[in-house]
Amino acid sequence: MPKNTGATLGWIGNCVSPVTLFAMGIWMHGKGMREMFSMRMSRLAMFMLFKLIVVPLIMVGLANGMNLTNEAGR
């Protein structure tokens, strides 16, 4: 792994939360409250499965594939 990879990943990691919160706020404003809370339970379960199981497994695989240390992977 090149020397600056950890610093670059740290910088990107620091940018992710504010950008994500802003994007989620825009999305929620566009959806409206009625549409957001009228989701079927099966669809909600599918989203939670991906969020809690599939995405973390992909992230672990990518971190291992790039030979990142624990800190850089987080």
PyMOL Python script that loads the backbone (N, CA, C, O; Angstrom):
from pymol import cmd

cmd.read_pdbstr("""\
ATOM      1  N   MET A   1       0.845  -1.166   0.000  1.00  0.00           N
ATOM      2  CA  MET A   1       0.000   0.000   0.000  1.00  0.00           C
ATOM      3  C   MET A   1       0.898   1.239   0.000  1.00  0.00           C
ATOM      4  O   MET A   1       1.829   1.323   0.801  1.00  0.00           O
ATOM      5  N   PRO A   2       0.631   2.200  -0.889  1.00  0.00           N
ATOM      6  CA  PRO A   2       1.430   3.435  -0.907  1.00  0.00           C
ATOM      7  C   PRO A   2       1.300   4.203   0.405  1.00  0.00           C
ATOM      8  O   PRO A   2       0.325   4.044   1.139  1.00  0.00           O
ATOM      9  N   LYS A   3       2.302   5.039   0.684  1.00  0.00           N
ATOM     10  CA  LYS A   3       2.342   5.781   1.947  1.00  0.00           C
ATOM     11  C   LYS A   3       1.112   6.659   2.180  1.00  0.00           C
ATOM     12  O   LYS A   3       0.580   6.693   3.290  1.00  0.00           O
ATOM     13  N   ASN A   4       0.667   7.352   1.169  1.00  0.00           N
ATOM     14  CA  ASN A   4      -0.400   8.337   1.338  1.00  0.00           C
ATOM     15  C   ASN A   4      -1.804   7.745   1.313  1.00  0.00           C
ATOM     16  O   ASN A   4      -2.778   8.478   1.488  1.00  0.00           O
ATOM     17  N   THR A   5      -1.932   6.445   1.102  1.00  0.00           N
ATOM     18  CA  THR A   5      -3.258   5.844   1.012  1.00  0.00           C
ATOM     19  C   THR A   5      -4.036   6.021   2.311  1.00  0.00           C
ATOM     20  O   THR A   5      -5.222   6.350   2.279  1.00  0.00           O
ATOM     21  N   GLY A   6      -3.389   5.807   3.443  1.00  0.00           N
ATOM     22  CA  GLY A   6      -4.070   5.963   4.730  1.00  0.00           C
ATOM     23  C   GLY A   6      -4.533   7.391   4.952  1.00  0.00           C
ATOM     24  O   GLY A   6      -5.642   7.618   5.437  1.00  0.00           O
ATOM     25  N   ALA A   7      -3.688   8.358   4.599  1.00  0.00           N
ATOM     26  CA  ALA A   7      -4.067   9.766   4.762  1.00  0.00           C
ATOM     27  C   ALA A   7      -5.212  10.131   3.821  1.00  0.00           C
ATOM     28  O   ALA A   7      -6.132  10.854   4.205  1.00  0.00           O
ATOM     29  N   THR A   8      -5.155   9.634   2.602  1.00  0.00           N
ATOM     30  CA  THR A   8      -6.223   9.919   1.635  1.00  0.00           C
ATOM     31  C   THR A   8      -7.540   9.314   2.093  1.00  0.00           C
ATOM     32  O   THR A   8      -8.581   9.968   2.028  1.00  0.00           O
ATOM     33  N   LEU A   9      -7.501   8.068   2.556  1.00  0.00           N
ATOM     34  CA  LEU A   9      -8.717   7.424   3.046  1.00  0.00           C
ATOM     35  C   LEU A   9      -9.258   8.138   4.279  1.00  0.00           C
ATOM     36  O   LEU A   9     -10.474   8.242   4.440  1.00  0.00           O
ATOM     37  N   GLY A  10      -8.390   8.628   5.144  1.00  0.00           N
ATOM     38  CA  GLY A  10      -8.831   9.381   6.311  1.00  0.00           C
ATOM     39  C   GLY A  10      -9.524  10.672   5.917  1.00  0.00           C
ATOM     40  O   GLY A  10     -10.539  11.042   6.507  1.00  0.00           O
ATOM     41  N   TRP A  11      -8.980  11.361   4.920  1.00  0.00           N
ATOM     42  CA  TRP A  11      -9.580  12.600   4.441  1.00  0.00           C
ATOM     43  C   TRP A  11     -10.958  12.331   3.842  1.00  0.00           C
ATOM     44  O   TRP A  11     -11.913  13.058   4.116  1.00  0.00           O
ATOM     45  N   ILE A  12     -11.057  11.278   3.018  1.00  0.00           N
ATOM     46  CA  ILE A  12     -12.346  10.918   2.419  1.00  0.00           C
ATOM     47  C   ILE A  12     -13.344  10.535   3.512  1.00  0.00           C
ATOM     48  O   ILE A  12     -14.513  10.917   3.454  1.00  0.00           O
ATOM     49  N   GLY A  13     -12.881   9.783   4.502  1.00  0.00           N
ATOM     50  CA  GLY A  13     -13.746   9.385   5.611  1.00  0.00           C
ATOM     51  C   GLY A  13     -14.292  10.572   6.382  1.00  0.00           C
ATOM     52  O   GLY A  13     -15.437  10.547   6.835  1.00  0.00           O
ATOM     53  N   ASN A  14     -13.484  11.614   6.534  1.00  0.00           N
ATOM     54  CA  ASN A  14     -13.942  12.818   7.233  1.00  0.00           C
ATOM     55  C   ASN A  14     -14.980  13.585   6.431  1.00  0.00           C
ATOM     56  O   ASN A  14     -15.785  14.318   7.005  1.00  0.00           O
ATOM     57  N   CYS A  15     -14.975  13.428   5.122  1.00  0.00           N
ATOM     58  CA  CYS A  15     -15.932  14.135   4.255  1.00  0.00           C
ATOM     59  C   CYS A  15     -17.260  13.389   4.116  1.00  0.00           C
ATOM     60  O   CYS A  15     -18.278  13.999   3.790  1.00  0.00           O
ATOM     61  N   VAL A  16     -17.259  12.094   4.356  1.00  0.00           N
ATOM     62  CA  VAL A  16     -18.426  11.266   4.057  1.00  0.00           C
ATOM     63  C   VAL A  16     -19.643  11.627   4.901  1.00  0.00           C
ATOM     64  O   VAL A  16     -20.736  11.787   4.359  1.00  0.00           O
ATOM     65  N   SER A  17     -19.479  11.758   6.206  1.00  0.00           N
ATOM     66  CA  SER A  17     -20.641  11.986   7.082  1.00  0.00           C
ATOM     67  C   SER A  17     -21.394  13.269   6.757  1.00  0.00           C
ATOM     68  O   SER A  17     -22.615  13.219   6.612  1.00  0.00           O
ATOM     69  N   PRO A  18     -20.726  14.422   6.634  1.00  0.00           N
ATOM     70  CA  PRO A  18     -21.494  15.636   6.321  1.00  0.00           C
ATOM     71  C   PRO A  18     -22.191  15.574   4.962  1.00  0.00           C
ATOM     72  O   PRO A  18     -23.328  16.025   4.826  1.00  0.00           O
ATOM     73  N   VAL A  19     -21.520  15.023   3.967  1.00  0.00           N
ATOM     74  CA  VAL A  19     -22.128  14.935   2.635  1.00  0.00           C
ATOM     75  C   VAL A  19     -23.322  13.986   2.667  1.00  0.00           C
ATOM     76  O   VAL A  19     -24.357  14.269   2.063  1.00  0.00           O
ATOM     77  N   THR A  20     -23.185  12.871   3.363  1.00  0.00           N
ATOM     78  CA  THR A  20     -24.269  11.904   3.459  1.00  0.00           C
ATOM     79  C   THR A  20     -25.476  12.479   4.196  1.00  0.00           C
ATOM     80  O   THR A  20     -26.613  12.288   3.765  1.00  0.00           O
ATOM     81  N   LEU A  21     -25.239  13.176   5.293  1.00  0.00           N
ATOM     82  CA  LEU A  21     -26.348  13.778   6.036  1.00  0.00           C
ATOM     83  C   LEU A  21     -27.080  14.807   5.189  1.00  0.00           C
ATOM     84  O   LEU A  21     -28.308  14.881   5.225  1.00  0.00           O
ATOM     85  N   PHE A  22     -26.342  15.596   4.434  1.00  0.00           N
ATOM     86  CA  PHE A  22     -26.961  16.581   3.551  1.00  0.00           C
ATOM     87  C   PHE A  22     -27.810  15.892   2.484  1.00  0.00           C
ATOM     88  O   PHE A  22     -28.949  16.289   2.235  1.00  0.00           O
ATOM     89  N   ALA A  23     -27.248  14.858   1.855  1.00  0.00           N
ATOM     90  CA  ALA A  23     -27.981  14.133   0.806  1.00  0.00           C
ATOM     91  C   ALA A  23     -29.233  13.468   1.364  1.00  0.00           C
ATOM     92  O   ALA A  23     -30.275  13.472   0.709  1.00  0.00           O
ATOM     93  N   MET A  24     -29.148  12.895   2.571  1.00  0.00           N
ATOM     94  CA  MET A  24     -30.318  12.273   3.176  1.00  0.00           C
ATOM     95  C   MET A  24     -31.401  13.306   3.486  1.00  0.00           C
ATOM     96  O   MET A  24     -32.590  13.027   3.333  1.00  0.00           O
ATOM     97  N   GLY A  25     -30.993  14.490   3.920  1.00  0.00           N
ATOM     98  CA  GLY A  25     -31.963  15.545   4.194  1.00  0.00           C
ATOM     99  C   GLY A  25     -32.694  15.984   2.935  1.00  0.00           C
ATOM    100  O   GLY A  25     -33.907  16.192   2.956  1.00  0.00           O
ATOM    101  N   ILE A  26     -31.957  16.126   1.841  1.00  0.00           N
ATOM    102  CA  ILE A  26     -32.571  16.498   0.564  1.00  0.00           C
ATOM    103  C   ILE A  26     -33.537  15.410   0.109  1.00  0.00           C
ATOM    104  O   ILE A  26     -34.639  15.707  -0.352  1.00  0.00           O
ATOM    105  N   TRP A  27     -33.123  14.152   0.239  1.00  0.00           N
ATOM    106  CA  TRP A  27     -33.971  13.026  -0.172  1.00  0.00           C
ATOM    107  C   TRP A  27     -35.255  12.989   0.659  1.00  0.00           C
ATOM    108  O   TRP A  27     -36.345  12.814   0.115  1.00  0.00           O
ATOM    109  N   MET A  28     -35.122  13.157   1.991  1.00  0.00           N
ATOM    110  CA  MET A  28     -36.294  13.108   2.861  1.00  0.00           C
ATOM    111  C   MET A  28     -37.246  14.266   2.566  1.00  0.00           C
ATOM    112  O   MET A  28     -38.464  14.092   2.614  1.00  0.00           O
ATOM    113  N   HIS A  29     -36.712  15.422   2.268  1.00  0.00           N
ATOM    114  CA  HIS A  29     -37.562  16.559   1.933  1.00  0.00           C
ATOM    115  C   HIS A  29     -38.346  16.290   0.644  1.00  0.00           C
ATOM    116  O   HIS A  29     -39.523  16.636   0.542  1.00  0.00           O
ATOM    117  N   GLY A  30     -37.686  15.672  -0.334  1.00  0.00           N
ATOM    118  CA  GLY A  30     -38.347  15.368  -1.601  1.00  0.00           C
ATOM    119  C   GLY A  30     -39.411  14.284  -1.481  1.00  0.00           C
ATOM    120  O   GLY A  30     -40.407  14.314  -2.204  1.00  0.00           O
ATOM    121  N   LYS A  31     -39.213  13.337  -0.585  1.00  0.00           N
ATOM    122  CA  LYS A  31     -40.158  12.231  -0.424  1.00  0.00           C
ATOM    123  C   LYS A  31     -41.434  12.653   0.290  1.00  0.00           C
ATOM    124  O   LYS A  31     -42.524  12.223  -0.088  1.00  0.00           O
ATOM    125  N   GLY A  32     -41.317  13.468   1.292  1.00  0.00           N
ATOM    126  CA  GLY A  32     -42.481  13.833   2.092  1.00  0.00           C
ATOM    127  C   GLY A  32     -42.743  12.764   3.148  1.00  0.00           C
ATOM    128  O   GLY A  32     -42.371  11.604   2.969  1.00  0.00           O
ATOM    129  N   MET A  33     -43.364  13.145   4.214  1.00  0.00           N
ATOM    130  CA  MET A  33     -43.586  12.244   5.349  1.00  0.00           C
ATOM    131  C   MET A  33     -44.525  11.090   5.020  1.00  0.00           C
ATOM    132  O   MET A  33     -44.293   9.963   5.457  1.00  0.00           O
ATOM    133  N   ARG A  34     -45.566  11.353   4.265  1.00  0.00           N
ATOM    134  CA  ARG A  34     -46.556  10.306   3.984  1.00  0.00           C
ATOM    135  C   ARG A  34     -45.907   9.154   3.210  1.00  0.00           C
ATOM    136  O   ARG A  34     -46.120   7.989   3.545  1.00  0.00           O
ATOM    137  N   GLU A  35     -45.130   9.466   2.193  1.00  0.00           N
ATOM    138  CA  GLU A  35     -44.513   8.418   1.376  1.00  0.00           C
ATOM    139  C   GLU A  35     -43.428   7.678   2.147  1.00  0.00           C
ATOM    140  O   GLU A  35     -43.243   6.475   1.960  1.00  0.00           O
ATOM    141  N   MET A  36     -42.714   8.386   3.005  1.00  0.00           N
ATOM    142  CA  MET A  36     -41.633   7.739   3.756  1.00  0.00           C
ATOM    143  C   MET A  36     -42.148   6.701   4.742  1.00  0.00           C
ATOM    144  O   MET A  36     -41.489   5.685   4.965  1.00  0.00           O
ATOM    145  N   PHE A  37     -43.305   6.936   5.332  1.00  0.00           N
ATOM    146  CA  PHE A  37     -43.815   6.031   6.355  1.00  0.00           C
ATOM    147  C   PHE A  37     -44.854   5.042   5.828  1.00  0.00           C
ATOM    148  O   PHE A  37     -45.499   4.351   6.617  1.00  0.00           O
ATOM    149  N   SER A  38     -45.024   4.964   4.520  1.00  0.00           N
ATOM    150  CA  SER A  38     -45.989   4.022   3.967  1.00  0.00           C
ATOM    151  C   SER A  38     -45.306   2.820   3.320  1.00  0.00           C
ATOM    152  O   SER A  38     -45.906   2.162   2.469  1.00  0.00           O
ATOM    153  N   MET A  39     -44.073   2.520   3.701  1.00  0.00           N
ATOM    154  CA  MET A  39     -43.316   1.426   3.118  1.00  0.00           C
ATOM    155  C   MET A  39     -43.812   0.080   3.660  1.00  0.00           C
ATOM    156  O   MET A  39     -44.107  -0.051   4.848  1.00  0.00           O
ATOM    157  N   ARG A  40     -43.900  -0.917   2.771  1.00  0.00           N
ATOM    158  CA  ARG A  40     -44.300  -2.266   3.203  1.00  0.00           C
ATOM    159  C   ARG A  40     -43.204  -2.884   4.073  1.00  0.00           C
ATOM    160  O   ARG A  40     -42.023  -2.567   3.927  1.00  0.00           O
ATOM    161  N   MET A  41     -43.615  -3.762   4.967  1.00  0.00           N
ATOM    162  CA  MET A  41     -42.680  -4.381   5.896  1.00  0.00           C
ATOM    163  C   MET A  41     -41.644  -5.245   5.175  1.00  0.00           C
ATOM    164  O   MET A  41     -40.487  -5.286   5.594  1.00  0.00           O
ATOM    165  N   SER A  42     -42.032  -5.934   4.105  1.00  0.00           N
ATOM    166  CA  SER A  42     -41.084  -6.778   3.375  1.00  0.00           C
ATOM    167  C   SER A  42     -39.990  -5.934   2.721  1.00  0.00           C
ATOM    168  O   SER A  42     -38.826  -6.334   2.689  1.00  0.00           O
ATOM    169  N   ARG A  43     -40.365  -4.777   2.206  1.00  0.00           N
ATOM    170  CA  ARG A  43     -39.371  -3.896   1.586  1.00  0.00           C
ATOM    171  C   ARG A  43     -38.440  -3.321   2.656  1.00  0.00           C
ATOM    172  O   ARG A  43     -37.232  -3.217   2.441  1.00  0.00           O
ATOM    173  N   LEU A  44     -38.992  -2.957   3.782  1.00  0.00           N
ATOM    174  CA  LEU A  44     -38.191  -2.448   4.890  1.00  0.00           C
ATOM    175  C   LEU A  44     -37.203  -3.509   5.363  1.00  0.00           C
ATOM    176  O   LEU A  44     -36.043  -3.197   5.629  1.00  0.00           O
ATOM    177  N   ALA A  45     -37.649  -4.753   5.471  1.00  0.00           N
ATOM    178  CA  ALA A  45     -36.777  -5.851   5.892  1.00  0.00           C
ATOM    179  C   ALA A  45     -35.653  -6.064   4.899  1.00  0.00           C
ATOM    180  O   ALA A  45     -34.519  -6.331   5.298  1.00  0.00           O
ATOM    181  N   MET A  46     -35.949  -5.948   3.597  1.00  0.00           N
ATOM    182  CA  MET A  46     -34.914  -6.106   2.576  1.00  0.00           C
ATOM    183  C   MET A  46     -33.861  -5.008   2.710  1.00  0.00           C
ATOM    184  O   MET A  46     -32.664  -5.285   2.629  1.00  0.00           O
ATOM    185  N   PHE A  47     -34.296  -3.771   2.913  1.00  0.00           N
ATOM    186  CA  PHE A  47     -33.347  -2.667   3.076  1.00  0.00           C
ATOM    187  C   PHE A  47     -32.470  -2.876   4.300  1.00  0.00           C
ATOM    188  O   PHE A  47     -31.263  -2.640   4.246  1.00  0.00           O
ATOM    189  N   MET A  48     -33.061  -3.314   5.397  1.00  0.00           N
ATOM    190  CA  MET A  48     -32.293  -3.542   6.616  1.00  0.00           C
ATOM    191  C   MET A  48     -31.302  -4.688   6.448  1.00  0.00           C
ATOM    192  O   MET A  48     -30.188  -4.621   6.967  1.00  0.00           O
ATOM    193  N   LEU A  49     -31.694  -5.738   5.729  1.00  0.00           N
ATOM    194  CA  LEU A  49     -30.786  -6.848   5.457  1.00  0.00           C
ATOM    195  C   LEU A  49     -29.557  -6.357   4.704  1.00  0.00           C
ATOM    196  O   LEU A  49     -28.429  -6.700   5.056  1.00  0.00           O
ATOM    197  N   PHE A  50     -29.778  -5.555   3.671  1.00  0.00           N
ATOM    198  CA  PHE A  50     -28.649  -5.030   2.912  1.00  0.00           C
ATOM    199  C   PHE A  50     -27.796  -4.100   3.768  1.00  0.00           C
ATOM    200  O   PHE A  50     -26.568  -4.187   3.735  1.00  0.00           O
ATOM    201  N   LYS A  51     -28.421  -3.220   4.526  1.00  0.00           N
ATOM    202  CA  LYS A  51     -27.699  -2.243   5.319  1.00  0.00           C
ATOM    203  C   LYS A  51     -26.870  -2.890   6.417  1.00  0.00           C
ATOM    204  O   LYS A  51     -25.747  -2.462   6.680  1.00  0.00           O
ATOM    205  N   LEU A  52     -27.421  -3.928   7.066  1.00  0.00           N
ATOM    206  CA  LEU A  52     -26.759  -4.508   8.228  1.00  0.00           C
ATOM    207  C   LEU A  52     -25.878  -5.713   7.917  1.00  0.00           C
ATOM    208  O   LEU A  52     -24.993  -6.039   8.708  1.00  0.00           O
ATOM    209  N   ILE A  53     -26.099  -6.388   6.778  1.00  0.00           N
ATOM    210  CA  ILE A  53     -25.339  -7.611   6.499  1.00  0.00           C
ATOM    211  C   ILE A  53     -24.551  -7.514   5.196  1.00  0.00           C
ATOM    212  O   ILE A  53     -23.339  -7.731   5.196  1.00  0.00           O
ATOM    213  N   VAL A  54     -25.209  -7.197   4.097  1.00  0.00           N
ATOM    214  CA  VAL A  54     -24.560  -7.240   2.785  1.00  0.00           C
ATOM    215  C   VAL A  54     -23.501  -6.156   2.644  1.00  0.00           C
ATOM    216  O   VAL A  54     -22.376  -6.443   2.237  1.00  0.00           O
ATOM    217  N   VAL A  55     -23.844  -4.917   2.973  1.00  0.00           N
ATOM    218  CA  VAL A  55     -22.893  -3.816   2.810  1.00  0.00           C
ATOM    219  C   VAL A  55     -21.648  -4.007   3.685  1.00  0.00           C
ATOM    220  O   VAL A  55     -20.541  -3.818   3.181  1.00  0.00           O
ATOM    221  N   PRO A  56     -21.770  -4.372   4.972  1.00  0.00           N
ATOM    222  CA  PRO A  56     -20.554  -4.609   5.755  1.00  0.00           C
ATOM    223  C   PRO A  56     -19.685  -5.735   5.192  1.00  0.00           C
ATOM    224  O   PRO A  56     -18.458  -5.647   5.236  1.00  0.00           O
ATOM    225  N   LEU A  57     -20.303  -6.784   4.667  1.00  0.00           N
ATOM    226  CA  LEU A  57     -19.502  -7.858   4.069  1.00  0.00           C
ATOM    227  C   LEU A  57     -18.743  -7.368   2.835  1.00  0.00           C
ATOM    228  O   LEU A  57     -17.595  -7.756   2.621  1.00  0.00           O
ATOM    229  N   ILE A  58     -19.364  -6.535   2.040  1.00  0.00           N
ATOM    230  CA  ILE A  58     -18.683  -5.961   0.881  1.00  0.00           C
ATOM    231  C   ILE A  58     -17.518  -5.086   1.345  1.00  0.00           C
ATOM    232  O   ILE A  58     -16.433  -5.131   0.765  1.00  0.00           O
ATOM    233  N   MET A  59     -17.746  -4.293   2.390  1.00  0.00           N
ATOM    234  CA  MET A  59     -16.694  -3.416   2.898  1.00  0.00           C
ATOM    235  C   MET A  59     -15.510  -4.217   3.434  1.00  0.00           C
ATOM    236  O   MET A  59     -14.361  -3.845   3.197  1.00  0.00           O
ATOM    237  N   VAL A  60     -15.767  -5.294   4.140  1.00  0.00           N
ATOM    238  CA  VAL A  60     -14.685  -6.139   4.662  1.00  0.00           C
ATOM    239  C   VAL A  60     -13.922  -6.770   3.506  1.00  0.00           C
ATOM    240  O   VAL A  60     -12.693  -6.833   3.532  1.00  0.00           O
ATOM    241  N   GLY A  61     -14.644  -7.237   2.495  1.00  0.00           N
ATOM    242  CA  GLY A  61     -13.976  -7.821   1.334  1.00  0.00           C
ATOM    243  C   GLY A  61     -13.099  -6.822   0.615  1.00  0.00           C
ATOM    244  O   GLY A  61     -11.984  -7.159   0.217  1.00  0.00           O
ATOM    245  N   LEU A  62     -13.574  -5.601   0.439  1.00  0.00           N
ATOM    246  CA  LEU A  62     -12.767  -4.572  -0.213  1.00  0.00           C
ATOM    247  C   LEU A  62     -11.542  -4.203   0.621  1.00  0.00           C
ATOM    248  O   LEU A  62     -10.448  -4.036   0.082  1.00  0.00           O
ATOM    249  N   ALA A  63     -11.724  -4.076   1.934  1.00  0.00           N
ATOM    250  CA  ALA A  63     -10.589  -3.748   2.807  1.00  0.00           C
ATOM    251  C   ALA A  63      -9.540  -4.849   2.763  1.00  0.00           C
ATOM    252  O   ALA A  63      -8.345  -4.559   2.721  1.00  0.00           O
ATOM    253  N   ASN A  64      -9.966  -6.102   2.773  1.00  0.00           N
ATOM    254  CA  ASN A  64      -9.021  -7.219   2.672  1.00  0.00           C
ATOM    255  C   ASN A  64      -8.359  -7.258   1.302  1.00  0.00           C
ATOM    256  O   ASN A  64      -7.163  -7.526   1.192  1.00  0.00           O
ATOM    257  N   GLY A  65      -9.136  -6.993   0.261  1.00  0.00           N
ATOM    258  CA  GLY A  65      -8.586  -7.004  -1.096  1.00  0.00           C
ATOM    259  C   GLY A  65      -7.551  -5.923  -1.325  1.00  0.00           C
ATOM    260  O   GLY A  65      -6.640  -6.093  -2.135  1.00  0.00           O
ATOM    261  N   MET A  66      -7.687  -4.800  -0.611  1.00  0.00           N
ATOM    262  CA  MET A  66      -6.727  -3.697  -0.751  1.00  0.00           C
ATOM    263  C   MET A  66      -5.616  -3.778   0.292  1.00  0.00           C
ATOM    264  O   MET A  66      -4.770  -2.887   0.359  1.00  0.00           O
ATOM    265  N   ASN A  67      -5.606  -4.830   1.105  1.00  0.00           N
ATOM    266  CA  ASN A  67      -4.605  -5.034   2.157  1.00  0.00           C
ATOM    267  C   ASN A  67      -4.503  -3.837   3.098  1.00  0.00           C
ATOM    268  O   ASN A  67      -3.405  -3.381   3.418  1.00  0.00           O
ATOM    269  N   LEU A  68      -5.648  -3.335   3.536  1.00  0.00           N
ATOM    270  CA  LEU A  68      -5.657  -2.203   4.447  1.00  0.00           C
ATOM    271  C   LEU A  68      -5.485  -2.667   5.884  1.00  0.00           C
ATOM    272  O   LEU A  68      -5.921  -3.758   6.251  1.00  0.00           O
ATOM    273  N   THR A  69      -4.847  -1.832   6.694  1.00  0.00           N
ATOM    274  CA  THR A  69      -4.761  -2.114   8.118  1.00  0.00           C
ATOM    275  C   THR A  69      -6.134  -1.901   8.736  1.00  0.00           C
ATOM    276  O   THR A  69      -7.033  -1.366   8.088  1.00  0.00           O
ATOM    277  N   ASN A  70      -6.299  -2.317   9.987  1.00  0.00           N
ATOM    278  CA  ASN A  70      -7.587  -2.137  10.655  1.00  0.00           C
ATOM    279  C   ASN A  70      -8.018  -0.676  10.683  1.00  0.00           C
ATOM    280  O   ASN A  70      -9.168  -0.352  10.389  1.00  0.00           O
ATOM    281  N   GLU A  71      -7.086   0.202  11.039  1.00  0.00           N
ATOM    282  CA  GLU A  71      -7.419   1.618  11.146  1.00  0.00           C
ATOM    283  C   GLU A  71      -7.774   2.217   9.786  1.00  0.00           C
ATOM    284  O   GLU A  71      -8.759   2.946   9.669  1.00  0.00           O
ATOM    285  N   ALA A  72      -6.992   1.918   8.774  1.00  0.00           N
ATOM    286  CA  ALA A  72      -7.278   2.454   7.427  1.00  0.00           C
ATOM    287  C   ALA A  72      -8.569   1.882   6.884  1.00  0.00           C
ATOM    288  O   ALA A  72      -9.289   2.579   6.168  1.00  0.00           O
ATOM    289  N   GLY A  73      -8.889   0.631   7.200  1.00  0.00           N
ATOM    290  CA  GLY A  73     -10.126   0.018   6.735  1.00  0.00           C
ATOM    291  C   GLY A  73     -11.364   0.638   7.346  1.00  0.00           C
ATOM    292  O   GLY A  73     -12.409   0.728   6.702  1.00  0.00           O
ATOM    293  N   ARG A  74     -11.242   1.064   8.591  1.00  0.00           N
ATOM    294  CA  ARG A  74     -12.383   1.720   9.248  1.00  0.00           C
ATOM    295  C   ARG A  74     -12.579   3.085   8.678  1.00  0.00           C
ATOM    296  O   ARG A  74     -13.488   3.803   9.094  1.00  0.00           O
TER     297      ARG A  74
END
""", "prot")
cmd.dss("prot")
cmd.show_as("cartoon", "prot")
cmd.util.cbc("prot")
cmd.orient("prot")
